[in-house]
Amino acid sequence: MKYIGLHEQQRRNNFRSILLLFLFPCLVVGLLFLFCYLLVIFSSDGQANINITQTAVDIFVEIAPYALIAVFIWFIIAYFANTSIINSATGSKPLERKENKRVYNLVENLCMSQGMKMPKVNVIEEDSLNAYASGINDRTYTVTLTRGIIDKLDDQELEGVIAHELSHIRNRDVRLLIVSIVFVGIFSMIAEIAMRSAIYSGNSRKSNDNKGNAVIIILIVLLAIIGYIFSLLMRFAISRKREYLADAGAAQMTKNPMALASALSKISADPEVEALNRDDIAQLFIDHPKKKEKNVFSGLVGLFATHPPIEKRIKILEQF
């Protein structure tokens, strides 16, 4: 894949971040109005004298500010708490410099060659091979490596992996991905809360009032699921190409594309990170950190994968 240039990648990712920040509130507003509209339809009991659209608009105007404020507060908290959230989800912790001078030397040399500030370095104490970059600014940028990738790759291969993650930071991929993770997390939480509420309402339903509440809960569940699916699609739209671009950036940075190709081959054999407890954070890793089971739906699932196939990435690196 042709390397398109640092400034162009940064410009595109900044634009996508702004677009995502704009589309998400639009999606929330659209689903909220659809909820109000369906609520009026289901609660009108066929009364001919009710203007469904106007009534839905009146309800929407009344509740929309509260819903948007709640989502905004949730986003701000999740956005600025992303470091602790990701560390907790992956089980990572700081990598001590005095015991890992080899890793720090590789990171520092690459950063100096690119005029970048040194990111933090974390480790996941697992024998598997994987890595990811995270953070939203120079203060929080972090490169995280599994213990297995440190121990099982030679210096050139590990340098290629680190360069790949530094490319994500330099290209501002990590900030864009964290925005998408926060948005998907919001809808995922709403869908889960709505589903639990629907189950609870179904178990305790004893009166007409409870029946009405159950209808509301079902509407919330349906709309939350729709919102979650759309937010996933927005994430997938920006997710896959960034890996090719980071591979190209690493090849340019190290002048050794075959070292990264060799590292990717080894990583693909054992990428699973057992400590990971959130699927939405999987997109940060250099390869998907969960086992990929092959079945009749593998081709369809591949269309929505967060990572391009390792084989294709290696073939592109071999063409440099």
The 8 nearest C-alpha neighbors of each residue, nearest first, counted from 0:
[[1, 315, 2, 243, 247, 244, 316, 318],
 [2, 0, 3, 247, 244, 319, 4, 243],
 [1, 3, 4, 247, 0, 244, 248, 251],
 [4, 2, 1, 7, 8, 5, 244, 6],
 [5, 3, 7, 6, 2, 8, 248, 9],
 [4, 6, 8, 7, 9, 170, 3, 169],
 [5, 7, 9, 8, 4, 10, 170, 11],
 [6, 8, 10, 9, 4, 5, 11, 3],
 [9, 7, 11, 5, 10, 6, 170, 12],
 [8, 10, 6, 170, 12, 7, 11, 13],
 [11, 9, 7, 13, 8, 12, 6, 14],
 [10, 12, 14, 8, 13, 9, 15, 7],
 [11, 13, 15, 9, 14, 10, 16, 8],
 [12, 14, 16, 10, 11, 15, 9, 17],
 [15, 13, 11, 17, 12, 16, 18, 10],
 [14, 16, 18, 12, 17, 13, 19, 11],
 [15, 17, 13, 19, 175, 14, 18, 12],
 [16, 18, 20, 14, 15, 19, 21, 13],
 [19, 17, 15, 21, 20, 16, 22, 14],
 [18, 20, 22, 16, 21, 17, 15, 23],
 [19, 21, 17, 18, 23, 22, 16, 24],
 [20, 22, 18, 19, 23, 24, 17, 25],
 [23, 21, 25, 19, 24, 20, 18, 26],
 [22, 24, 26, 25, 21, 20, 19, 27],
 [25, 23, 27, 26, 22, 21, 28, 20],
 [26, 24, 22, 28, 23, 27, 29, 21],
 [25, 27, 23, 29, 24, 28, 22, 30],
 [26, 28, 24, 30, 25, 29, 31, 23],
 [27, 29, 31, 25, 26, 30, 24, 32],
 [30, 28, 26, 32, 31, 27, 25, 33],
 [31, 29, 33, 27, 32, 28, 34, 26],
 [30, 32, 34, 28, 33, 29, 27, 35],
 [31, 33, 35, 34, 29, 30, 59, 36],
 [34, 32, 30, 36, 31, 35, 37, 29],
 [33, 35, 31, 37, 32, 36, 38, 30],
 [36, 34, 38, 32, 55, 33, 37, 59],
 [35, 37, 55, 33, 39, 38, 34, 32],
 [38, 36, 40, 34, 39, 35, 33, 41],
 [37, 39, 35, 41, 36, 40, 34, 42],
 [40, 38, 42, 36, 37, 41, 43, 55],
 [39, 41, 37, 43, 38, 42, 36, 51],
 [42, 40, 38, 39, 43, 37, 44, 214],
 [41, 43, 39, 40, 44, 38, 211, 45],
 [42, 44, 45, 40, 46, 41, 39, 49],
 [45, 43, 42, 46, 41, 40, 47, 39],
 [46, 44, 43, 47, 40, 42, 41, 49],
 [47, 45, 43, 48, 44, 49, 42, 50],
 [46, 48, 49, 45, 50, 43, 44, 51],
 [49, 47, 46, 50, 45, 51, 43, 44],
 [48, 50, 47, 51, 46, 43, 54, 45],
 [51, 49, 53, 52, 54, 48, 47, 55],
 [50, 52, 54, 53, 49, 55, 39, 40],
 [53, 51, 55, 54, 50, 56, 36, 39],
 [54, 52, 56, 55, 50, 51, 57, 49],
 [55, 53, 57, 51, 56, 52, 50, 58],
 [54, 56, 36, 52, 35, 58, 53, 57],
 [57, 55, 59, 53, 54, 58, 60, 52],
 [56, 58, 54, 60, 59, 55, 53, 61],
 [59, 57, 61, 55, 56, 60, 54, 62],
 [58, 60, 56, 61, 62, 57, 63, 32],
 [61, 59, 57, 58, 63, 62, 56, 64],
 [60, 62, 58, 59, 63, 57, 64, 65],
 [61, 63, 59, 65, 64, 60, 58, 66],
 [62, 64, 66, 65, 59, 60, 61, 67],
 [65, 63, 67, 66, 62, 68, 61, 60],
 [66, 64, 68, 63, 67, 62, 69, 61],
 [65, 67, 63, 69, 64, 68, 70, 62],
 [68, 66, 70, 64, 69, 65, 71, 63],
 [69, 67, 71, 65, 70, 66, 64, 72],
 [68, 70, 66, 72, 67, 71, 73, 65],
 [71, 69, 73, 67, 68, 72, 74, 66],
 [72, 70, 68, 74, 73, 69, 67, 75],
 [73, 71, 75, 69, 74, 70, 68, 76],
 [72, 74, 70, 76, 71, 75, 69, 77],
 [73, 75, 71, 77, 72, 76, 78, 70],
 [76, 74, 78, 72, 77, 73, 79, 71],
 [75, 77, 73, 74, 78, 79, 80, 72],
 [76, 78, 80, 74, 75, 79, 81, 73],
 [79, 77, 75, 81, 76, 80, 74, 181],
 [78, 80, 81, 76, 77, 75, 82, 135],
 [79, 81, 77, 78, 82, 83, 76, 84],
 [80, 82, 84, 78, 79, 83, 77, 85],
 [83, 81, 85, 84, 80, 86, 134, 139],
 [82, 84, 86, 85, 81, 80, 87, 88],
 [85, 83, 81, 87, 82, 86, 88, 80],
 [84, 86, 88, 82, 87, 83, 81, 89],
 [87, 85, 91, 83, 89, 88, 84, 90],
 [86, 88, 84, 90, 85, 89, 83, 91],
 [87, 89, 85, 276, 275, 86, 90, 277],
 [90, 88, 275, 86, 274, 91, 87, 85],
 [89, 91, 87, 86, 274, 88, 123, 92],
 [92, 90, 123, 86, 122, 89, 121, 93],
 [91, 93, 121, 122, 94, 123, 90, 86],
 [94, 92, 121, 120, 122, 95, 91, 119],
 [93, 95, 121, 122, 120, 96, 92, 99],
 [96, 94, 98, 97, 93, 99, 120, 121],
 [95, 97, 99, 98, 100, 94, 103, 102],
 [98, 96, 99, 95, 100, 103, 94, 101],
 [97, 99, 96, 95, 100, 94, 101, 102],
 [100, 98, 96, 101, 102, 97, 95, 103],
 [99, 101, 103, 102, 96, 97, 104, 98],
 [100, 102, 104, 99, 103, 105, 154, 98],
 [103, 101, 105, 104, 100, 99, 106, 149],
 [102, 104, 100, 106, 105, 101, 107, 96],
 [105, 103, 107, 101, 102, 106, 100, 108],
 [106, 104, 102, 108, 103, 107, 158, 109],
 [107, 105, 103, 109, 104, 108, 110, 102],
 [106, 108, 110, 104, 109, 105, 103, 111],
 [109, 107, 111, 105, 110, 106, 104, 112],
 [108, 110, 112, 106, 107, 111, 105, 113],
 [109, 111, 115, 107, 113, 112, 108, 114],
 [112, 110, 114, 108, 113, 109, 107, 115],
 [111, 113, 109, 110, 114, 108, 115, 252],
 [114, 112, 110, 111, 115, 109, 252, 108],
 [113, 115, 111, 112, 110, 116, 109, 117],
 [116, 114, 110, 113, 111, 117, 112, 169],
 [115, 117, 118, 110, 114, 137, 111, 107],
 [116, 118, 110, 107, 115, 119, 106, 111],
 [119, 117, 141, 140, 116, 120, 142, 137],
 [118, 120, 141, 142, 140, 121, 117, 139],
 [119, 121, 142, 141, 143, 94, 93, 118],
 [122, 120, 93, 143, 94, 92, 91, 142],
 [121, 123, 144, 91, 143, 145, 94, 92],
 [124, 122, 145, 91, 125, 146, 90, 144],
 [123, 125, 146, 145, 122, 126, 91, 147],
 [126, 124, 146, 127, 123, 145, 147, 272],
 [127, 125, 147, 146, 128, 145, 124, 148],
 [126, 128, 147, 269, 125, 270, 271, 129],
 [129, 127, 148, 270, 266, 147, 269, 145],
 [130, 128, 270, 145, 148, 144, 266, 285],
 [129, 131, 144, 284, 143, 285, 145, 128],
 [130, 132, 284, 143, 283, 285, 142, 164],
 [131, 133, 142, 164, 141, 143, 283, 173],
 [132, 134, 141, 173, 140, 142, 131, 135],
 [133, 135, 140, 139, 136, 141, 173, 82],
 [134, 136, 174, 139, 140, 173, 133, 137],
 [137, 135, 138, 139, 140, 134, 174, 168],
 [138, 136, 140, 139, 116, 118, 135, 134],
 [137, 139, 136, 140, 118, 134, 135, 119],
 [138, 140, 134, 136, 137, 135, 141, 82],
 [141, 139, 134, 118, 137, 133, 136, 138],
 [142, 140, 119, 118, 133, 132, 120, 134],
 [141, 143, 132, 120, 131, 121, 119, 164],
 [142, 144, 121, 131, 122, 130, 120, 132],
 [145, 143, 130, 122, 123, 129, 121, 146],
 [144, 146, 123, 147, 122, 148, 129, 125],
 [147, 145, 124, 149, 125, 148, 126, 123],
 [146, 148, 126, 127, 128, 150, 145, 149],
 [147, 149, 128, 151, 145, 150, 146, 152],
 [150, 148, 146, 147, 151, 152, 145, 144],
 [149, 151, 147, 148, 152, 146, 153, 126],
 [150, 152, 148, 147, 149, 153, 128, 146],
 [153, 151, 157, 156, 148, 150, 149, 154],
 [152, 154, 156, 155, 157, 151, 150, 149],
 [155, 153, 157, 156, 158, 152, 105, 101],
 [154, 156, 158, 157, 153, 258, 159, 259],
 [157, 155, 258, 159, 262, 158, 153, 259],
 [158, 156, 160, 154, 159, 155, 152, 153],
 [157, 159, 155, 161, 156, 160, 154, 162],
 [158, 160, 259, 162, 156, 157, 161, 258],
 [161, 159, 163, 157, 162, 158, 259, 164],
 [160, 162, 158, 164, 163, 159, 165, 157],
 [161, 163, 249, 165, 159, 160, 164, 158],
 [164, 162, 249, 160, 166, 245, 161, 165],
 [165, 163, 167, 161, 166, 132, 162, 131],
 [164, 166, 162, 168, 167, 163, 169, 161],
 [167, 165, 169, 163, 245, 164, 168, 248],
 [166, 168, 172, 164, 170, 165, 169, 245],
 [169, 167, 165, 171, 166, 170, 173, 172],
 [168, 170, 166, 171, 167, 165, 5, 172],
 [169, 171, 9, 167, 172, 168, 166, 8],
 [172, 170, 168, 169, 173, 174, 167, 9],
 [171, 173, 167, 175, 170, 174, 176, 168],
 [174, 172, 176, 171, 175, 133, 168, 167],
 [173, 175, 135, 177, 176, 172, 171, 178],
 [174, 176, 172, 178, 16, 173, 177, 179],
 [177, 175, 173, 179, 178, 174, 180, 172],
 [176, 178, 180, 174, 179, 175, 173, 181],
 [179, 177, 175, 181, 176, 180, 174, 182],
 [178, 180, 176, 182, 177, 181, 234, 183],
 [181, 179, 177, 183, 178, 182, 184, 279],
 [182, 180, 184, 178, 179, 183, 177, 185],
 [183, 181, 179, 185, 184, 180, 178, 186],
 [182, 184, 180, 186, 185, 181, 230, 187],
 [185, 183, 187, 181, 182, 186, 180, 188],
 [184, 186, 182, 188, 187, 183, 181, 189],
 [187, 185, 189, 227, 183, 188, 184, 190],
 [186, 188, 184, 190, 185, 189, 183, 227],
 [187, 189, 191, 185, 186, 190, 184, 192],
 [190, 188, 186, 192, 191, 187, 193, 223],
 [191, 189, 223, 193, 187, 188, 192, 224],
 [190, 192, 188, 194, 193, 189, 187, 195],
 [193, 191, 189, 195, 194, 190, 188, 196],
 [194, 192, 196, 220, 190, 191, 195, 189],
 [193, 195, 197, 191, 196, 192, 220, 190],
 [194, 196, 198, 192, 197, 193, 199, 191],
 [197, 195, 193, 199, 194, 198, 200, 192],
 [196, 198, 200, 194, 216, 195, 199, 201],
 [199, 197, 201, 195, 196, 200, 202, 194],
 [198, 200, 196, 202, 201, 197, 195, 203],
 [201, 199, 197, 203, 198, 202, 204, 213],
 [202, 200, 198, 204, 199, 203, 197, 213],
 [201, 203, 199, 200, 204, 198, 197, 205],
 [204, 202, 200, 201, 205, 199, 209, 198],
 [203, 205, 209, 201, 200, 202, 206, 210],
 [206, 204, 203, 209, 207, 210, 208, 202],
 [205, 207, 209, 208, 204, 210, 211, 203],
 [208, 206, 210, 209, 211, 205, 204, 212],
 [209, 207, 211, 210, 206, 212, 205, 204],
 [208, 210, 212, 206, 204, 207, 211, 213],
 [211, 209, 207, 213, 208, 212, 206, 214],
 [210, 212, 208, 214, 209, 213, 207, 215],
 [213, 211, 209, 215, 210, 214, 216, 208],
 [212, 214, 210, 216, 211, 215, 200, 209],
 [215, 213, 217, 211, 212, 216, 218, 210],
 [216, 214, 212, 218, 213, 217, 219, 211],
 [215, 217, 219, 213, 197, 218, 214, 220],
 [216, 218, 220, 214, 219, 215, 213, 221],
 [219, 217, 215, 221, 216, 220, 222, 214],
 [218, 220, 216, 222, 217, 221, 223, 193],
 [221, 219, 217, 193, 223, 218, 222, 194],
 [222, 220, 218, 224, 223, 219, 217, 225],
 [223, 221, 225, 219, 224, 220, 226, 218],
 [222, 224, 190, 226, 220, 225, 221, 219],
 [223, 225, 227, 221, 222, 226, 190, 220],
 [226, 224, 222, 228, 223, 227, 221, 229],
 [227, 225, 223, 229, 224, 228, 222, 230],
 [226, 228, 224, 186, 230, 225, 229, 223],
 [229, 227, 231, 225, 226, 230, 224, 232],
 [230, 228, 232, 226, 231, 227, 225, 233],
 [229, 231, 233, 227, 232, 228, 183, 226],
 [232, 230, 234, 228, 229, 233, 227, 235],
 [231, 233, 229, 235, 234, 230, 236, 228],
 [234, 232, 230, 236, 231, 235, 229, 237],
 [233, 235, 231, 232, 236, 237, 179, 238],
 [236, 234, 238, 232, 237, 233, 305, 231],
 [235, 237, 233, 234, 238, 232, 239, 231],
 [238, 236, 235, 234, 239, 240, 233, 241],
 [237, 239, 235, 305, 236, 234, 241, 240],
 [238, 240, 306, 241, 305, 307, 242, 237],
 [239, 241, 243, 242, 238, 244, 237, 307],
 [240, 242, 244, 239, 243, 245, 238, 172],
 [243, 241, 245, 244, 240, 239, 246, 306],
 [244, 242, 246, 240, 245, 241, 247, 312],
 [243, 245, 247, 241, 246, 242, 248, 240],
 [244, 246, 248, 242, 166, 163, 247, 243],
 [247, 245, 243, 249, 244, 248, 163, 242],
 [248, 246, 244, 250, 245, 249, 2, 251],
 [247, 249, 245, 251, 246, 250, 166, 252],
 [248, 250, 163, 162, 252, 246, 251, 247],
 [251, 249, 256, 247, 254, 253, 248, 252],
 [250, 252, 248, 254, 249, 253, 247, 255],
 [251, 253, 249, 250, 254, 248, 162, 109],
 [254, 252, 255, 250, 251, 249, 159, 162],
 [255, 253, 251, 250, 252, 256, 249, 257],
 [254, 256, 253, 257, 250, 258, 259, 159],
 [257, 255, 250, 259, 258, 316, 260, 254],
 [256, 258, 260, 259, 255, 261, 317, 316],
 [259, 257, 156, 261, 260, 256, 255, 155],
 [258, 260, 159, 262, 261, 257, 256, 156],
 [261, 259, 257, 313, 263, 258, 262, 316],
 [260, 262, 258, 264, 259, 263, 257, 265],
 [263, 261, 259, 156, 265, 264, 260, 266],
 [264, 262, 266, 260, 265, 261, 267, 259],
 [265, 263, 261, 267, 262, 266, 260, 268],
 [264, 266, 262, 263, 268, 267, 261, 269],
 [267, 265, 263, 128, 268, 270, 264, 269],
 [268, 266, 264, 265, 269, 270, 263, 309],
 [267, 269, 266, 265, 270, 264, 128, 263],
 [268, 270, 127, 266, 267, 128, 271, 265],
 [271, 269, 128, 288, 129, 266, 127, 267],
 [272, 270, 288, 289, 269, 273, 127, 290],
 [273, 271, 288, 274, 275, 270, 127, 289],
 [272, 274, 275, 271, 289, 125, 276, 288],
 [273, 275, 89, 272, 90, 276, 88, 125],
 [276, 274, 89, 88, 273, 272, 277, 90],
 [275, 277, 88, 274, 278, 89, 273, 280],
 [278, 276, 279, 280, 275, 88, 281, 89],
 [277, 279, 281, 280, 276, 275, 282, 289],
 [280, 278, 281, 277, 180, 282, 184, 183],
 [279, 281, 282, 278, 277, 283, 180, 85],
 [280, 282, 278, 283, 279, 284, 287, 288],
 [283, 281, 280, 284, 305, 279, 287, 306],
 [284, 282, 281, 131, 280, 132, 285, 133],
 [285, 283, 131, 286, 130, 282, 281, 287],
 [284, 286, 130, 131, 129, 283, 287, 242],
 [287, 285, 284, 288, 270, 306, 129, 267],
 [286, 288, 289, 281, 284, 306, 282, 270],
 [289, 287, 271, 270, 272, 286, 281, 284],
 [288, 290, 271, 287, 291, 272, 270, 273],
 [291, 289, 271, 292, 288, 270, 287, 269],
 [292, 290, 293, 289, 287, 297, 288, 271],
 [291, 293, 290, 294, 297, 289, 296, 295],
 [292, 294, 297, 291, 295, 296, 298, 290],
 [293, 295, 297, 296, 292, 298, 291, 300],
 [294, 296, 297, 293, 298, 299, 300, 292],
 [295, 297, 299, 294, 298, 300, 293, 301],
 [298, 296, 300, 294, 299, 293, 295, 301],
 [297, 299, 301, 300, 296, 302, 295, 294],
 [300, 298, 301, 296, 302, 297, 303, 295],
 [299, 301, 297, 302, 303, 298, 296, 304],
 [300, 302, 304, 298, 303, 299, 297, 307],
 [301, 303, 300, 299, 304, 298, 297, 305],
 [302, 304, 301, 300, 235, 305, 299, 232],
 [305, 303, 301, 306, 302, 300, 307, 235],
 [304, 306, 282, 238, 239, 235, 303, 307],
 [307, 305, 239, 304, 308, 287, 286, 282],
 [306, 308, 239, 309, 305, 304, 311, 312],
 [309, 307, 310, 311, 306, 312, 301, 286],
 [308, 310, 312, 311, 313, 307, 263, 267],
 [311, 309, 313, 308, 312, 314, 264, 307],
 [312, 310, 314, 313, 309, 308, 315, 307],
 [311, 313, 309, 315, 310, 314, 316, 243],
 [312, 314, 260, 316, 310, 311, 315, 309],
 [313, 315, 317, 311, 316, 312, 310, 318],
 [316, 314, 312, 318, 317, 313, 0, 311],
 [317, 315, 313, 318, 314, 319, 256, 260],
 [316, 318, 314, 315, 319, 313, 257, 256],
 [319, 317, 315, 316, 314, 0, 256, 313],
 [318, 316, 317, 256, 315, 250, 247, 0]]
